[in-house]
Amino acid sequence: SIMINDNSVLKKNETLEVKAKVLEKDDSGVVQAGISKIGFQALKVEIIKGKHKGKVLGAMNQLVGKLDYDNFYKPGDIIILGILEDGNEIKAAKAIEIYRQDWQLVLFGVFVLCLIIYAGFTGLRALFSFVASLYVIWKILIPGILNGKDPMMLTAFVLTLLSAIIIFSVAGLTKKGVAAFGGTMGGLLVTIGITLFFGSKLGLLGMTAPFAETLLFSGHLDLNMKHTFYAAIIIGASGAAMDIAMDVAASMEEIKIKKPDIQCSELIASGFSVGRAVIGTMTTTLLLAYSGGYLTLLMLFMTKNSSFARIVNLKIVSAEIMRTLVGSIGLVLVAPLTAIFAGWIYSTEVKNVFKTIKENKKPHRELSRSSSFELNYDKK
């Protein structure tokens, strides 16, 4: 069988990743250490996709004793196989990961189906904004930060672009869309300011983020990890901010449609009421989302009987507290900002605004002509 037991060989050469099926396994090189396993599995696999389809060969699966990284394969598993080629000949093979893509696509299909069944054409527009957001983050935000762009400036630009794509693709170029976009932008500016101020006070350098250290030591020592961490906080809060802005703007639009003669102040007050109701649950949603991601850490604190002071001052906990509270403050402020902006937009006709501007300019032009006439007359 063809095997390789040195990761560096695969790293130094270009590899081809293919889909394969595990036929047999040999665990004689595996040592059990508590619940972890170290050593390596010798696998016999069959390539089931690509130009080498049908080939049967040996592969190695290295185990380093880390349950969050290691996979322990059994016959019948579908895996991603890394192969090292020399022409058309396979020189070495290594098991990389369990192939999960098929079930991920099924899950995504269920999401799309639910979206379209419930929301119809609006669901299709929401799906477009979902895919566009993934594209912008993967193709603009991440490469930009890796290439040395300022994370905060780039994130502000990307979130402005994403907010426009998401809101206007769902609401269209309507007053509702403009109101929601304006409220979101106002909340974004406030969130950036709060993040910069409290981030410097709490002394968080961004190294608590997952894989931050791995990223730095993989050849990116010049990255500004502190501002990258700040950017992550702002991105995390932006989605919920757009949600609240759209809720408030849509509710106020319905009120305006049902009662066209409503006063601007009364409409804004209604927007404030809607915003209060939405904020009441949304801030808790952020807390649950972030605490859910660190459930095992909270369980560890419980088992160790750690003091409250030690828990809240721990770097990783302080980072999550900041993430939750900054996001919540941004949400709280998005609602009234959207209500005020939407109240003004719904109570103002655009053509009347231009008409007022035109009328204000007219006296100035007449005054200018009069002054010019008087000047010419004086000269005569």
Summary of the structure (lengths in Angstrom):
residues: 380
radius of gyration: 29.2
end to end distance: 108.6
largest distance: 112.5
contacts: 1132
relative contact order: 0.08
helix: 65%
strand: 15%
